[in-house]
């Protein structure tokens, strides 16, 4: 596992089926579910983008399977005629996509930039937007609420983490901050507490903490992709 992991099988079956293809894209600009690639040197990085407008405000999500990023909220989504721009929330390097919707509304092509590098990307329309709703978590105990500090040894590089957990009217919520990777607040997706056992999922980066609360600490493991590492959180002193 490397620090960039927090920022950046087919058996052929012959079937005779009747399938209804997705309806052709309507003249609503970039709205829909898009699939395509970023042309990273030496390879193509597959991406999925969902864009939709609600009350005249655009929003969306991005999924990058190879980087274990799933339904990460987009930021700064703007649409001006056939031009569309959007960024990736809580990812270091301020990644931004700037593209143009083709006249037939079937493709978007443009440039992806991050940390000063610029790469081409292309997307093809695959149907209506498939936005995922955030799950609702049950409230957590007072002992678990608050700010927690931890350090993750990722391949010899120590990453300082801050985990913030709280209760709201909608249930338990939280954020994970990697201080050494831009200090962006990454939303916690799932929080499950059963007695002293705690599981915290961060779907945006495909990570999960699984541990137990004891003696003022949260001790367990961090799993991301195929890698599992020990991780201990202690109460923030600030």
C-alpha positions as CSV (number, residue, x, y, z in Angstrom):
1,X,0.0,0.0,0.0
2,X,1.3,3.5,-0.8
3,X,0.2,6.9,0.4
4,X,-1.4,7.6,-2.9
5,X,-3.9,4.9,-2.2
6,X,-5.8,7.5,-0.1
7,X,-5.8,10.2,-3.0
8,X,-4.7,8.0,-6.5
9,X,-11.8,-12.0,-14.3
10,X,-14.1,-12.8,-18.0
11,X,-15.8,-16.0,-18.7
12,X,-17.6,-15.7,-22.0
13,X,-21.2,-17.0,-22.0
14,X,-23.3,-17.2,-25.1
15,X,-26.8,-16.2,-24.2
16,X,-29.8,-15.6,-26.4
17,X,-31.8,-12.9,-24.7
18,X,-34.0,-10.0,-25.5
19,X,-32.7,-6.8,-23.9
20,X,-34.1,-3.3,-24.0
21,X,-31.3,-0.9,-24.7
22,X,-31.2,2.3,-22.7
23,X,-33.2,5.1,-24.1
24,X,-31.1,7.6,-26.1
25,X,-29.9,10.6,-24.1
26,X,-32.3,13.5,-24.0
27,X,-31.3,17.1,-24.6
28,X,-30.6,17.7,-20.9
29,X,-26.9,18.3,-21.3
30,X,-24.7,16.0,-19.2
31,X,-27.4,14.4,-17.0
32,X,-27.1,10.6,-16.8
33,X,-24.8,7.7,-16.0
34,X,-21.5,7.9,-17.9
35,X,-18.7,5.4,-18.2
36,X,-15.3,5.9,-19.7
37,X,-11.6,6.3,-19.0
38,X,-8.8,8.7,-18.0
39,X,-5.8,8.2,-20.3
40,X,-3.1,7.7,-17.6
41,X,0.4,7.0,-19.0
42,X,0.7,3.4,-19.9
43,X,-2.9,2.5,-19.0
44,X,-6.5,3.5,-19.0
45,X,-8.2,4.2,-15.7
46,X,-11.8,3.3,-15.8
47,X,-14.3,5.7,-14.3
48,X,-18.1,6.0,-13.8
49,X,-19.7,9.4,-13.4
50,X,-23.3,10.2,-12.5
51,X,-24.7,13.7,-13.1
52,X,-28.1,15.1,-12.3
53,X,-29.8,18.4,-11.6
54,X,-32.2,19.1,-8.8
55,X,-33.9,22.4,-8.4
56,X,-31.6,23.9,-11.0
57,X,-28.5,22.8,-9.0
58,X,-26.2,20.2,-10.5
59,X,-24.5,17.4,-8.5
60,X,-23.1,14.0,-8.9
61,X,-20.9,11.1,-7.9
62,X,-17.8,9.4,-9.3
63,X,-16.7,5.7,-9.0
64,X,-13.1,4.6,-9.8
65,X,-13.0,0.8,-9.2
66,X,-9.2,0.4,-9.5
67,X,-8.8,3.0,-6.7
68,X,-11.6,1.6,-4.6
69,X,-13.5,4.9,-4.9
70,X,-17.2,4.4,-4.9
71,X,-20.0,7.0,-5.3
72,X,-17.7,9.8,-4.1
73,X,-19.6,13.1,-4.2
74,X,-18.6,15.6,-6.8
75,X,-17.9,19.2,-6.1
76,X,-18.2,22.4,-8.1
77,X,-20.5,20.9,-10.8
78,X,-21.2,23.6,-13.3
79,X,-22.9,23.4,-16.7
80,X,-22.7,26.1,-19.3
81,X,-24.3,25.2,-22.6
82,X,-22.3,22.1,-23.7
83,X,-19.4,22.6,-21.2
84,X,-19.3,20.7,-17.9
85,X,-16.9,21.0,-15.0
86,X,-16.7,19.0,-11.8
87,X,-14.2,18.1,-9.1
88,X,-13.7,15.3,-6.6
89,X,-14.5,15.9,-3.0
90,X,-11.8,15.4,-0.4
91,X,-9.2,14.1,-2.8
92,X,-5.7,15.7,-2.5
93,X,-4.3,17.5,-5.6
94,X,-7.6,19.3,-6.4
95,X,-8.7,16.9,-9.2
96,X,-10.9,18.6,-11.8
97,X,-12.7,17.4,-14.9
98,X,-13.4,19.9,-17.7
99,X,-15.3,18.5,-20.7
100,X,-17.6,19.1,-23.6
101,X,-20.8,17.3,-24.3
102,X,-21.0,16.2,-27.9
103,X,-23.9,17.5,-30.1
104,X,-25.6,14.1,-30.0
105,X,-25.3,14.1,-26.2
106,X,-23.7,10.6,-26.3
107,X,-20.2,11.5,-25.2
108,X,-18.2,13.9,-23.0
109,X,-14.6,14.5,-23.7
110,X,-12.1,16.8,-22.2
111,X,-9.2,17.1,-19.7
112,X,-8.6,15.8,-16.2
113,X,-6.2,17.8,-14.0
114,X,-4.6,17.0,-10.7
115,X,-1.5,18.3,-8.9
116,X,-0.4,20.2,-12.1
117,X,-0.8,17.2,-14.4
118,X,-3.3,17.2,-17.2
119,X,-4.7,14.0,-18.9
120,X,-7.4,13.4,-21.5
121,X,-10.6,11.7,-20.5
122,X,-13.7,10.4,-22.4
123,X,-17.1,9.3,-21.2
124,X,-20.0,7.6,-23.0
125,X,-23.6,7.9,-21.9
126,X,-25.1,4.6,-20.5
127,X,-28.5,5.6,-19.2
128,X,-30.1,7.6,-16.4
129,X,-28.1,8.7,-13.4
130,X,-27.6,6.1,-10.7
131,X,-27.0,8.3,-7.7
132,X,-26.5,6.4,-4.4
133,X,-28.1,7.6,-1.2
134,X,-26.1,7.8,1.9
135,X,-27.1,5.1,4.4
136,X,-28.6,6.2,7.7
137,X,-26.6,5.1,10.8
138,X,-27.9,4.4,14.2
139,X,-26.8,6.8,17.0
140,X,-23.5,6.0,18.7
141,X,-22.7,6.2,22.4
142,X,-21.3,9.3,24.1
143,X,-18.0,7.4,24.7
144,X,-17.5,7.0,20.9
145,X,-18.5,10.6,20.0
146,X,-15.7,13.1,19.5
147,X,-12.4,13.4,17.8
148,X,-9.8,10.6,17.6
149,X,-6.2,10.7,16.4
150,X,-4.4,7.8,14.8
151,X,-1.3,6.9,12.7
152,X,-1.3,4.5,9.8
153,X,2.1,3.1,8.7
154,X,1.6,2.7,5.0
155,X,4.7,1.1,3.4
156,X,7.1,2.9,5.7
157,X,5.3,6.2,5.4
158,X,3.4,7.3,8.5
159,X,0.0,9.0,7.8
160,X,-1.6,11.0,10.6
161,X,-5.3,10.5,10.7
162,X,-8.1,12.3,12.5
163,X,-11.5,10.6,12.9
164,X,-14.5,12.8,13.9
165,X,-17.7,11.1,15.0
166,X,-21.0,12.7,16.2
167,X,-24.7,12.2,16.5
168,X,-27.3,14.2,14.6
169,X,-31.0,14.1,14.0
170,X,-30.2,11.8,11.0
171,X,-28.1,9.4,13.1
172,X,-24.4,9.0,13.5
173,X,-22.1,10.8,11.1
174,X,-18.4,11.3,10.7
175,X,-15.4,12.4,8.7
176,X,-11.9,11.0,8.3
177,X,-9.0,13.4,7.7
178,X,-5.5,12.5,6.5
179,X,-3.4,15.4,7.7
180,X,-0.5,14.4,5.5
181,X,-2.5,14.2,2.3
182,X,-4.1,17.6,2.1
183,X,-6.2,17.4,5.3
184,X,-9.4,17.1,3.3
185,X,-12.5,15.8,5.2
186,X,-13.6,12.5,3.7
187,X,-17.2,11.6,4.7
188,X,-17.7,8.4,6.7
189,X,-20.4,6.3,5.1
190,X,-21.3,3.7,7.7
191,X,-20.8,3.6,11.5
192,X,-21.8,0.4,13.3
193,X,-21.4,0.1,17.1
194,X,-22.3,-3.2,18.9
195,X,-21.2,-2.9,22.5
196,X,-17.5,-2.1,22.4
197,X,-17.1,-3.3,18.8
198,X,-17.0,-0.6,16.2
199,X,-16.9,-0.7,12.4
200,X,-16.5,2.4,10.3
201,X,-16.8,2.4,6.5
202,X,-15.4,5.1,4.2
203,X,-16.8,4.0,0.8
204,X,-15.3,7.0,-1.0
205,X,-11.8,5.5,-0.7
206,X,-12.9,1.9,-0.2
207,X,-11.6,1.7,3.4
208,X,-12.9,0.1,6.5
209,X,-11.8,0.3,10.2
210,X,-12.8,-2.6,12.3
211,X,-11.9,-2.5,16.0
212,X,-13.0,-2.3,19.6
213,X,-13.1,0.5,22.2
214,X,-11.2,-0.2,25.4
215,X,-9.3,1.9,27.9
216,X,-9.9,5.1,26.0
217,X,-8.7,3.7,22.7
218,X,-10.1,2.4,19.5
219,X,-7.8,-0.5,18.5
220,X,-8.2,-2.5,15.3
221,X,-7.3,-2.7,11.7
222,X,-7.7,-0.6,8.6
223,X,-8.5,-2.5,5.4
224,X,-8.3,-0.9,2.0
225,X,-8.2,-2.9,-1.2
226,X,-6.1,-6.1,-0.6
227,X,-4.2,-4.5,2.3
228,X,-4.9,-4.7,6.0
229,X,-2.9,-2.7,8.5
230,X,-3.1,-2.2,12.3
231,X,-4.6,1.1,13.4
232,X,-5.1,2.5,16.9
233,X,-7.0,5.7,17.6
234,X,-6.7,7.7,20.8
235,X,-8.7,10.7,22.1
236,X,-7.6,14.0,20.5
237,X,-5.9,16.2,23.0
238,X,-6.9,19.4,21.3
